[in-house]
Amino acid sequence: MRVRWITALILATSAADAADLPGSRDFDLLPRYPQSEIVGFKERDVLDRTYPLDSIRRISGRLRMSDQIAASGHLTTVTYLLPDVHTGIEAFERGRNRLLNEGAELLFWCEGRECGSSSLWANEVFHRSTLYGPEARQAYLLARLPGDSDRLMALYGVTRGNGRPYLHVEQFVPDQPLGIILPNPGTLLRQLKSTGELWLPRLPQEPTAEWGALLANVLRLDSTIRVSLKGKGAAAWYEALTQERIKARRMEAETSDEDGLRMTLLR
């Protein structure tokens, strides 16, 4: 009886392993969602990859967005089918938290109808019709991965109308440096409110006009919040934000040995 039980376990494990597409693999930085399987995998060089930094829509037959990243480079895509008892947004949230814990920087993050048409995300952005579902049951983010490179990672979680949940993950390594990429201010505010902290490791000690205006816009989106600034350039960034007409009583500054700038929500 014990031999039969062990044999059945081995066969079940083998069947689970065999469910993944041959030659597919997970990303080192992002462990797979429990009991999910890889149903789509591609790795190739692309001449033009576009990632939205805003909600998307179709105008005059063309895909439109207010901001985007477009570049050539090496693209790896993995599509996971999740267990039916979970949702695409659950897997998306797990992946987002993992990326933040690893030091990734969110450039854009949307959920539900604010992302735009799920059909456009599925067919025009990711080119996988199986990702099409109700707009209220989708979430997307684009993040800059930690390190000195310009690696990007995109996550798209969705639960289809038939109840099937998916998580689509892409890693993109551009051929050329992307230069300065400013995150969406609404995304930074969403991150600050959801986690209580916003860490910007690439920010220089000496404030720049572009980032000063961006951080001021983040704080203007919700005039009720107060924040603590911490890092080597915290005092300088405090002054820069007051120059952007953010009231001094909404901020505290603490100089530390930490690179970049850490903004923490004050309760």
Backbone bond lengths (Angstrom), bond angles and torsions (degrees), N, CA, C in turn:
res aa  C-N    CA-C-N  psi(-1)  N-CA   C-N-CA  omega(-1)  CA-C   N-CA-C  phi
1 M - - - 1.465 - - 1.534 110.38 -
2 R 1.365 116.15 -42.22 1.465 120.11 179.88 1.521 110.79 -63.24
3 V 1.348 116.81 -39.12 1.463 120.93 179.47 1.526 109.88 -62.63
4 R 1.335 116.94 -42.06 1.453 120.69 179.74 1.541 111.22 -63.65
5 W 1.338 114.62 -40.26 1.464 119.23 -179.21 1.526 110.79 -64.69
6 I 1.338 116.26 -43.48 1.472 120.30 179.05 1.521 110.17 -64.90
7 T 1.328 116.93 -41.06 1.462 120.72 179.29 1.525 110.86 -62.67
8 A 1.330 116.66 -42.49 1.462 120.88 179.12 1.520 110.98 -63.29
9 L 1.345 116.02 -38.78 1.456 120.26 179.53 1.521 110.75 -65.37
10 I 1.334 116.19 -42.68 1.473 120.51 179.23 1.519 110.52 -63.02
11 L 1.332 116.79 -42.51 1.461 120.75 179.82 1.524 111.19 -65.21
12 A 1.330 116.42 -39.93 1.468 119.96 179.39 1.514 110.65 -65.66
13 T 1.334 116.84 -41.04 1.454 120.95 178.55 1.520 111.04 -64.64
14 S 1.322 115.78 -42.04 1.466 120.43 179.36 1.514 110.80 -63.93
15 A 1.340 115.94 -39.20 1.457 119.81 179.79 1.517 110.85 -65.00
16 A 1.352 116.00 -38.95 1.462 119.61 178.69 1.513 110.91 -65.63
17 D 1.357 116.19 -42.78 1.459 120.06 178.72 1.522 110.77 -63.44
18 A 1.349 116.26 -38.63 1.460 120.96 -176.54 1.512 111.79 -70.95
19 A 1.344 117.81 -13.86 1.457 120.81 -178.28 1.532 111.26 -67.21
20 D 1.337 117.85 -28.14 1.463 120.69 178.03 1.526 110.20 -68.86
21 L 1.331 115.46 148.87 1.461 119.41 174.53 1.524 110.39 -61.67
22 P 1.323 118.00 138.86 1.471 120.15 177.69 1.531 111.13 -57.88
23 G 1.323 115.71 134.34 1.459 120.97 178.32 1.511 114.56 84.06
24 S 1.326 117.26 -3.85 1.469 119.97 -179.82 1.520 110.54 -82.41
25 R 1.330 115.68 165.73 1.462 120.17 -179.85 1.523 109.70 -160.43
26 D 1.322 115.34 162.54 1.451 121.79 176.45 1.530 110.06 -85.44
27 F 1.324 115.79 167.80 1.460 121.46 172.34 1.525 109.21 -86.90
28 D 1.327 116.50 139.79 1.463 120.52 -179.35 1.524 111.89 -59.55
29 L 1.318 116.28 -37.87 1.461 120.68 -174.55 1.526 112.81 -78.82
30 L 1.341 116.94 -17.19 1.463 119.84 -171.52 1.528 110.19 -132.70
31 P 1.329 118.12 91.07 1.463 120.85 177.19 1.523 110.87 -58.34
32 R 1.312 115.75 147.50 1.463 119.10 -176.56 1.521 112.58 -70.98
33 Y 1.310 114.96 154.65 1.460 121.22 176.22 1.527 108.77 -66.42
34 P 1.341 118.25 138.23 1.472 120.27 -175.58 1.528 112.93 -53.54
35 Q 1.329 115.40 134.24 1.462 125.18 174.37 1.530 113.17 66.16
36 S 1.323 117.61 15.93 1.467 119.62 175.05 1.522 109.38 -88.35
37 E 1.328 116.75 164.06 1.462 121.31 179.42 1.511 110.19 -133.78
38 I 1.318 116.19 149.87 1.458 121.54 -179.56 1.529 108.98 -83.22
39 V 1.345 115.18 118.19 1.462 120.70 179.76 1.527 111.63 -112.07
40 G 1.327 117.24 -3.51 1.454 121.29 176.57 1.515 110.03 -152.34
41 F 1.340 116.89 134.95 1.466 120.77 -179.66 1.526 108.88 -153.52
42 K 1.346 115.38 130.74 1.460 120.89 174.89 1.531 108.88 -145.07
43 E 1.311 115.04 146.09 1.463 121.33 174.99 1.513 107.75 -142.12
44 R 1.344 116.09 122.59 1.456 119.30 -174.33 1.526 110.58 -166.13
45 D 1.323 115.78 165.13 1.458 121.78 171.26 1.528 108.72 -87.37
46 V 1.318 116.27 139.53 1.463 120.84 -179.68 1.522 109.31 -127.88
47 L 1.324 115.81 146.19 1.457 120.86 -178.90 1.522 112.27 -86.04
48 D 1.327 117.51 -25.93 1.465 119.89 -176.41 1.524 109.76 -151.08
49 R 1.320 116.25 100.40 1.471 120.65 176.58 1.513 107.83 -111.38
50 T 1.321 116.71 127.84 1.453 122.33 -177.84 1.520 110.08 -116.03
51 Y 1.334 115.83 130.37 1.459 121.68 175.73 1.528 109.03 -120.65
52 P 1.324 117.74 121.74 1.468 120.19 178.31 1.527 111.88 -66.67
53 L 1.326 114.34 146.21 1.458 122.40 172.35 1.530 109.37 -118.35
54 D 1.334 115.09 28.31 1.462 121.65 -179.46 1.524 107.19 -165.73
55 S 1.314 117.03 172.37 1.457 120.16 174.59 1.527 109.10 -63.59
56 I 1.325 116.08 155.51 1.460 120.23 -175.39 1.529 110.21 -116.99
57 R 1.322 115.24 154.63 1.457 121.79 178.99 1.523 108.13 -155.58
58 R 1.315 116.33 167.94 1.464 121.09 177.31 1.527 108.73 -110.69
59 I 1.333 115.94 125.22 1.454 122.09 177.80 1.523 107.98 -129.07
60 S 1.327 115.38 125.17 1.476 121.24 -179.01 1.521 111.34 53.54
61 G 1.335 115.73 38.33 1.455 121.15 175.37 1.514 115.03 80.59
62 R 1.335 117.74 2.64 1.461 120.25 -177.61 1.527 110.74 -119.57
63 L 1.345 115.38 148.51 1.457 121.57 177.05 1.522 109.49 -71.01
64 R 1.356 115.85 129.10 1.451 119.80 -176.56 1.521 110.15 -127.75
65 M 1.343 114.55 144.99 1.465 122.06 174.52 1.520 106.90 -156.65
66 S 1.332 117.29 155.66 1.466 119.27 -175.99 1.520 112.75 -80.37
67 D 1.343 117.65 -21.34 1.461 120.51 -179.50 1.527 108.94 -151.82
68 Q 1.323 116.52 151.80 1.460 120.56 -176.18 1.513 110.76 -162.91
69 I 1.339 115.08 166.70 1.464 122.76 169.04 1.521 106.78 -118.17
70 A 1.313 117.04 128.59 1.459 122.01 178.66 1.524 108.72 -132.57
71 A 1.336 117.14 127.36 1.466 120.98 -177.88 1.514 109.50 -161.77
72 S 1.317 116.11 166.39 1.461 122.04 172.06 1.515 108.51 -99.23
73 G 1.352 116.32 155.79 1.451 119.06 -179.22 1.508 112.17 165.07
74 H 1.328 116.00 -160.00 1.463 122.46 -177.51 1.521 109.37 -103.67
75 L 1.337 115.48 127.10 1.460 121.73 -173.88 1.523 110.61 -119.52
76 T 1.330 115.87 131.30 1.465 122.69 173.31 1.525 107.90 -124.09
77 T 1.345 116.57 126.80 1.464 120.63 -178.20 1.531 109.52 -124.66
78 V 1.328 115.43 138.78 1.460 122.10 177.36 1.528 108.07 -134.04
79 T 1.332 115.92 129.38 1.462 121.11 176.18 1.519 108.71 -114.63
80 Y 1.338 116.36 124.90 1.457 122.26 -179.22 1.531 110.34 -106.62
81 L 1.316 116.14 135.40 1.454 122.02 167.17 1.521 106.86 -93.95
82 L 1.323 116.88 124.43 1.457 122.21 -174.60 1.519 110.94 -94.82
83 P 1.333 117.87 163.17 1.466 120.44 174.17 1.530 109.90 -60.18
84 D 1.331 116.60 142.87 1.460 121.16 -175.74 1.523 113.60 -61.84
85 V 1.334 117.43 -21.14 1.469 120.01 -177.92 1.526 111.66 -79.92
86 H 1.334 117.79 -3.96 1.455 121.40 179.43 1.532 109.67 -116.84
87 T 1.318 116.11 176.11 1.459 120.93 -179.75 1.523 110.57 -122.33
88 G 1.325 115.33 162.15 1.452 119.87 177.14 1.510 112.45 -62.68
89 I 1.331 117.53 -35.16 1.463 120.42 -179.76 1.527 110.64 -70.14
90 E 1.325 118.74 -33.32 1.466 120.26 176.14 1.524 110.63 -60.84
91 A 1.325 116.37 -45.60 1.464 120.20 178.51 1.522 110.88 -67.28
92 F 1.321 116.22 -37.01 1.459 121.41 177.02 1.529 110.61 -60.41
93 E 1.327 116.97 -46.40 1.466 120.62 -179.17 1.520 111.62 -63.80
94 R 1.312 116.03 -39.88 1.468 119.68 177.88 1.531 110.02 -62.71
95 G 1.328 116.53 -42.93 1.457 120.40 179.05 1.515 112.29 -66.57
96 R 1.331 116.95 -40.85 1.463 120.69 178.77 1.533 111.20 -61.61
97 N 1.310 116.32 -45.75 1.466 119.82 179.63 1.522 111.44 -62.93
98 R 1.318 116.03 -38.25 1.468 119.88 178.55 1.535 110.35 -63.16
99 L 1.318 117.01 -44.93 1.464 120.51 -179.17 1.529 110.87 -63.09
100 L 1.330 116.73 -42.73 1.462 119.73 179.49 1.529 111.10 -64.01
101 N 1.322 116.35 -40.59 1.467 120.21 178.80 1.522 111.81 -63.79
102 E 1.331 117.00 -28.46 1.455 121.39 179.93 1.529 112.23 -85.31
103 G 1.335 117.12 -3.59 1.460 120.20 178.07 1.512 115.42 96.78
104 A 1.333 117.83 13.36 1.465 120.36 176.78 1.524 110.00 -70.72
105 E 1.336 115.94 155.43 1.465 122.19 -179.65 1.525 108.89 -112.82
106 L 1.319 116.72 121.04 1.456 120.74 178.85 1.527 110.24 -73.40
107 L 1.327 115.80 129.47 1.466 121.30 176.22 1.519 110.97 -99.31
108 F 1.340 116.05 -36.04 1.463 120.58 177.43 1.518 108.79 -154.91
109 W 1.346 114.68 142.50 1.463 121.01 -178.79 1.522 107.35 -150.02
110 C 1.336 116.18 124.91 1.458 120.63 176.56 1.521 108.93 -137.99
111 E 1.321 115.17 158.58 1.457 121.09 177.30 1.521 109.70 -140.26
112 G 1.331 115.24 147.15 1.451 121.10 174.45 1.520 113.57 66.83
113 R 1.330 114.94 -145.27 1.470 120.92 -174.49 1.522 112.79 -67.11
114 E 1.333 117.40 -20.30 1.465 119.11 179.88 1.525 112.12 -66.96
115 C 1.342 117.51 -16.89 1.472 120.66 178.06 1.530 111.99 -75.57
116 G 1.336 116.88 -22.92 1.454 120.38 -174.58 1.515 111.34 102.77
117 S 1.300 116.58 -159.92 1.458 122.55 -173.72 1.530 112.07 -72.34
118 S 1.327 116.05 124.34 1.466 120.04 175.79 1.524 111.31 -63.67
119 S 1.318 116.29 -33.18 1.465 119.90 177.77 1.521 111.10 -60.55
120 L 1.329 116.76 -39.28 1.464 119.74 179.03 1.526 111.32 -69.80
121 W 1.348 117.24 -40.68 1.460 119.42 176.96 1.531 109.99 -60.29
122 A 1.325 116.33 -45.36 1.462 120.32 -176.33 1.523 112.18 -67.45
123 N 1.331 116.01 -49.04 1.463 119.65 -169.35 1.521 114.52 -94.05
124 E 1.337 117.42 -32.51 1.461 120.02 -175.27 1.528 113.11 -98.26
125 V 1.329 117.06 -34.32 1.465 119.75 -178.05 1.530 111.06 -91.33
126 F 1.345 116.51 -52.85 1.468 119.81 -174.58 1.527 114.19 -100.69
127 H 1.328 117.90 -11.50 1.472 122.62 175.34 1.534 112.21 58.28
128 R 1.331 115.79 40.09 1.468 121.73 174.79 1.525 108.01 -137.55
129 S 1.322 115.83 104.04 1.464 120.31 -175.43 1.522 112.28 -63.38
130 T 1.342 118.07 -23.15 1.465 120.34 180.00 1.526 112.25 -67.08
131 L 1.331 118.15 -11.22 1.457 121.11 179.98 1.524 112.16 -87.91
132 Y 1.305 117.86 0.83 1.465 120.66 -178.53 1.521 110.65 -77.91
133 G 1.337 115.61 128.81 1.459 120.20 179.03 1.510 110.80 -155.89
134 P 1.324 118.37 -175.25 1.462 121.41 178.10 1.534 110.74 -60.32
135 E 1.314 116.90 138.02 1.456 120.96 -175.84 1.526 112.91 -63.32
136 A 1.329 117.34 -26.65 1.465 120.17 179.96 1.522 112.08 -73.73
137 R 1.350 117.99 -11.31 1.461 121.21 -174.29 1.528 111.73 -117.41
138 Q 1.335 116.06 39.53 1.457 122.15 -179.55 1.517 110.52 -130.79
139 A 1.328 116.34 158.14 1.464 122.62 174.85 1.525 107.95 -154.59
140 Y 1.327 115.92 144.62 1.464 121.96 -177.45 1.521 109.47 -140.58
141 L 1.325 115.89 144.67 1.457 120.70 170.11 1.516 109.62 -146.69
142 L 1.330 113.82 154.85 1.457 122.25 170.83 1.512 107.04 -127.33
143 A 1.330 116.31 129.09 1.468 121.13 -176.21 1.521 110.24 -130.15
144 R 1.318 114.73 149.21 1.463 121.60 171.82 1.517 106.68 -94.21
145 L 1.330 116.86 123.94 1.457 120.82 -174.52 1.532 110.93 -75.84
146 P 1.328 117.08 154.59 1.469 120.28 -177.24 1.522 111.66 -65.85
147 G 1.336 115.16 156.21 1.466 120.49 -179.69 1.515 110.83 112.67
148 D 1.315 115.04 -176.44 1.461 120.81 -176.25 1.519 113.59 -86.39
149 S 1.328 117.34 -11.00 1.461 120.15 -176.87 1.525 110.67 -83.48
150 D 1.318 115.90 175.92 1.465 122.06 178.46 1.524 111.49 -103.48
151 R 1.316 117.66 29.01 1.466 119.87 -179.13 1.530 110.68 -62.51
152 L 1.324 114.58 136.99 1.454 121.22 177.83 1.520 109.48 -116.57
153 M 1.329 116.34 151.49 1.460 121.05 172.75 1.515 108.61 -134.52
154 A 1.327 115.85 131.81 1.458 122.35 177.65 1.522 108.90 -113.87
155 L 1.334 116.19 138.83 1.459 122.55 174.53 1.518 108.59 -122.41
156 Y 1.322 116.03 137.79 1.466 120.94 173.62 1.518 107.99 -137.86
157 G 1.326 116.07 114.82 1.460 121.17 177.91 1.510 109.87 -109.25
158 V 1.331 116.46 138.78 1.464 120.26 -178.33 1.528 109.48 -154.56
159 T 1.320 115.56 148.14 1.461 121.40 170.90 1.523 107.07 -116.91
160 R 1.319 116.54 119.94 1.461 121.53 -176.43 1.527 111.26 -68.73
161 G 1.312 115.34 168.27 1.447 120.58 178.69 1.513 113.16 -61.94
162 N 1.347 117.10 -26.51 1.467 120.94 178.46 1.526 112.35 -84.48
163 G 1.345 116.50 3.78 1.458 120.75 178.03 1.508 115.30 92.04
164 R 1.326 118.24 -5.60 1.465 120.03 -179.43 1.530 110.82 -77.19
165 P 1.344 117.70 123.47 1.465 121.06 -178.38 1.531 112.01 -97.43
166 Y 1.335 115.96 142.54 1.462 121.69 -179.37 1.527 110.15 -135.10
167 L 1.328 114.68 150.95 1.455 122.10 167.51 1.522 107.24 -127.60
168 H 1.320 115.86 122.28 1.467 121.62 178.30 1.521 108.20 -107.92
169 V 1.341 116.52 131.21 1.464 121.95 -176.73 1.528 109.05 -128.07
170 E 1.328 115.73 134.24 1.462 120.45 176.41 1.520 110.09 -129.23
171 Q 1.325 115.58 138.60 1.467 121.13 170.54 1.518 107.95 -118.19
172 F 1.326 115.33 129.80 1.461 121.09 -175.79 1.521 109.24 -125.50
173 V 1.330 116.22 127.66 1.465 122.20 177.45 1.526 107.32 -115.71
174 P 1.341 118.44 105.59 1.469 120.45 -176.00 1.518 112.47 -70.02
175 D 1.329 114.65 153.45 1.466 120.18 178.11 1.523 111.83 -70.94
176 Q 1.322 116.85 -32.97 1.463 122.52 -176.54 1.527 109.66 -123.67
177 P 1.339 117.91 153.59 1.463 120.22 177.06 1.526 111.20 -56.38
178 L 1.327 115.90 139.79 1.455 120.95 -178.09 1.522 112.80 -83.16
179 G 1.332 116.72 -16.03 1.453 119.46 -178.77 1.520 111.65 75.16
180 I 1.313 116.18 -155.74 1.459 121.22 -178.31 1.523 110.23 -73.71
181 I 1.326 116.60 125.10 1.459 121.96 174.71 1.523 107.52 -121.67
182 L 1.303 116.76 116.04 1.452 120.33 -179.75 1.525 109.67 -90.22
183 P 1.324 117.86 128.25 1.465 120.13 178.21 1.522 111.06 -67.42
184 N 1.312 115.23 162.38 1.452 121.45 174.52 1.532 109.16 -71.21
185 P 1.348 119.61 128.44 1.468 120.34 -177.24 1.526 113.57 -60.54
186 G 1.339 117.46 -36.35 1.457 120.19 176.88 1.513 112.22 -63.12
187 T 1.334 116.26 -34.97 1.459 120.69 177.56 1.522 111.11 -66.04
188 L 1.334 117.14 -43.10 1.464 120.11 179.30 1.525 110.82 -63.71
189 L 1.333 117.03 -39.16 1.462 119.51 178.07 1.526 110.78 -66.75
190 R 1.325 117.50 -40.87 1.470 121.20 178.36 1.523 110.25 -61.46
191 Q 1.333 116.65 -42.78 1.460 120.45 178.92 1.525 110.94 -64.94
192 L 1.330 116.94 -43.93 1.462 121.51 -179.72 1.524 110.69 -59.96
193 K 1.317 116.75 -42.60 1.461 120.41 -177.89 1.527 112.37 -74.87
194 S 1.316 116.92 -34.02 1.468 119.46 -175.60 1.525 112.58 -79.57
195 T 1.331 117.34 -34.00 1.461 120.72 -177.35 1.526 112.66 -109.13
196 G 1.344 116.96 -14.40 1.456 120.79 -177.41 1.512 114.05 81.98
197 E 1.349 116.01 1.32 1.472 118.77 -175.35 1.508 110.36 -152.54
198 L 1.315 114.82 147.07 1.457 122.04 176.85 1.521 107.66 -133.07
199 W 1.339 116.08 114.50 1.461 120.40 -179.74 1.515 108.87 -109.33
200 L 1.340 115.75 125.27 1.460 122.37 -179.36 1.525 108.29 -120.36
201 P 1.344 117.60 85.17 1.467 121.08 -172.08 1.522 114.23 -68.94
202 R 1.333 118.44 -19.55 1.465 119.94 -177.26 1.532 112.56 -89.19
203 L 1.305 118.19 -6.27 1.456 119.54 -178.10 1.529 110.90 -66.65
204 P 1.338 118.51 132.57 1.479 120.89 178.64 1.524 110.49 -75.21
205 Q 1.326 115.25 162.50 1.468 119.27 176.81 1.524 111.07 -65.03
206 E 1.316 115.69 -35.96 1.456 120.69 -179.74 1.527 109.01 -89.70
207 P 1.318 118.52 118.58 1.475 120.87 -176.20 1.524 112.55 -60.31
208 T 1.318 114.72 147.27 1.461 121.88 174.44 1.522 108.50 -112.40
209 A 1.334 115.61 156.36 1.467 120.37 -177.31 1.520 111.58 -63.04
210 E 1.361 116.49 -40.68 1.472 119.32 -176.70 1.518 111.59 -64.61
211 W 1.335 116.10 -47.27 1.457 119.42 -178.60 1.521 111.58 -72.09
212 G 1.329 117.15 -33.46 1.454 119.62 177.11 1.520 111.30 -61.66
213 A 1.342 116.22 -43.81 1.466 120.67 178.54 1.522 110.98 -66.14
214 L 1.353 116.49 -38.76 1.464 120.04 -179.60 1.526 111.51 -64.73
215 L 1.339 117.34 -48.92 1.457 120.10 -178.68 1.529 111.23 -65.22
216 A 1.311 116.43 -33.85 1.465 119.37 175.64 1.519 110.44 -65.11
217 N 1.333 117.21 -39.89 1.464 120.42 177.63 1.525 111.54 -63.47
218 V 1.349 116.27 -36.96 1.461 119.95 177.10 1.523 110.27 -59.24
219 L 1.325 116.80 -46.57 1.460 121.04 -177.65 1.531 111.86 -72.10
220 R 1.322 117.00 -26.71 1.468 119.48 177.88 1.531 111.73 -73.81
221 L 1.327 116.75 -24.19 1.464 119.35 179.93 1.520 111.97 -64.47
222 D 1.320 116.73 -24.86 1.470 121.28 175.46 1.526 107.86 -142.89
223 S 1.311 115.92 99.54 1.469 120.77 -175.24 1.521 112.85 -75.45
224 T 1.343 118.35 -2.01 1.466 120.92 -177.89 1.523 113.02 -90.63
225 I 1.342 118.14 -13.96 1.461 119.26 -173.78 1.528 111.29 -88.56
226 R 1.340 115.26 151.74 1.448 123.81 173.51 1.524 107.80 -121.77
227 V 1.347 116.88 146.37 1.451 120.30 -174.99 1.522 111.24 -134.42
228 S 1.331 114.06 155.46 1.453 122.37 172.06 1.520 108.50 -108.20
229 L 1.323 117.49 133.20 1.456 123.17 178.18 1.525 108.60 -105.89
230 K 1.343 115.81 131.37 1.456 119.65 -177.82 1.526 109.75 -139.25
231 G 1.329 116.73 137.21 1.455 122.11 179.71 1.520 110.20 150.40
232 K 1.321 116.04 177.35 1.463 120.40 -178.99 1.524 111.81 -60.68
233 G 1.309 117.12 -35.48 1.460 120.43 -177.95 1.516 113.37 -105.67
234 A 1.334 117.87 22.43 1.470 121.03 -174.79 1.531 112.10 -57.35
235 A 1.330 117.25 -44.34 1.461 120.38 -178.74 1.526 111.49 -63.46
236 A 1.336 115.79 -40.70 1.463 119.73 179.89 1.527 111.04 -66.86
237 W 1.327 116.65 -38.88 1.464 119.94 179.07 1.526 110.63 -69.99
238 Y 1.317 117.35 -33.40 1.466 121.62 174.88 1.527 109.65 -59.08
239 E 1.317 116.20 -47.40 1.461 120.31 179.65 1.527 111.23 -64.93
240 A 1.340 116.06 -40.02 1.467 119.74 -179.57 1.526 110.99 -62.72
241 L 1.319 117.33 -39.07 1.466 120.67 -179.70 1.519 111.42 -72.29
242 T 1.322 117.54 -33.26 1.469 118.10 174.64 1.528 110.24 -67.35
243 Q 1.339 117.20 -33.91 1.459 120.50 175.32 1.529 111.24 -65.50
244 E 1.339 116.25 -26.70 1.471 121.27 175.98 1.533 111.58 -85.03
245 R 1.340 115.78 12.02 1.459 123.16 175.77 1.535 113.61 70.67
246 I 1.330 115.70 29.31 1.462 119.88 167.62 1.525 107.39 -87.79
247 K 1.307 118.01 125.88 1.456 121.57 -174.49 1.525 111.28 -62.89
248 A 1.330 114.63 135.80 1.468 120.63 -176.37 1.526 112.05 -60.37
249 R 1.327 118.10 -30.95 1.466 120.24 -178.38 1.531 112.82 -68.91
250 R 1.330 116.54 -11.18 1.470 120.03 178.84 1.525 112.02 -88.84
251 M 1.340 117.65 -1.63 1.460 120.32 -173.51 1.520 111.90 -136.22
252 E 1.326 114.20 150.79 1.456 122.74 167.83 1.518 107.48 -129.17
253 A 1.319 117.76 150.18 1.467 121.70 -178.62 1.513 110.53 -129.25
254 E 1.339 115.37 137.69 1.465 121.66 178.25 1.523 108.80 -138.33
255 T 1.325 116.57 115.55 1.464 120.56 178.24 1.529 110.00 -74.48
256 S 1.342 115.97 134.28 1.463 121.46 178.94 1.520 108.89 -141.65
257 D 1.334 116.49 178.39 1.468 121.40 179.85 1.522 112.47 -83.86
258 E 1.316 117.76 0.81 1.460 121.76 -174.98 1.522 110.97 -77.04
259 D 1.340 116.27 135.31 1.462 120.78 175.03 1.522 109.60 -71.44
260 G 1.336 115.25 160.03 1.455 119.08 178.53 1.524 111.18 72.15
261 L 1.333 114.39 -156.92 1.458 120.71 -178.88 1.522 109.18 -137.46
262 R 1.335 115.65 131.84 1.459 121.27 176.91 1.531 108.16 -112.25
263 M 1.315 115.83 119.98 1.458 121.78 179.58 1.528 108.13 -108.02
264 T 1.321 116.20 121.62 1.461 121.65 -176.66 1.522 110.27 -117.41
265 L 1.303 116.22 136.78 1.458 121.70 -179.69 1.528 109.77 -73.35
266 L 1.321 116.49 128.56 1.452 122.12 176.92 1.524 109.69 -94.51
267 R 1.313 116.75 128.38 1.461 121.24 -178.69 1.517 111.17 -86.35
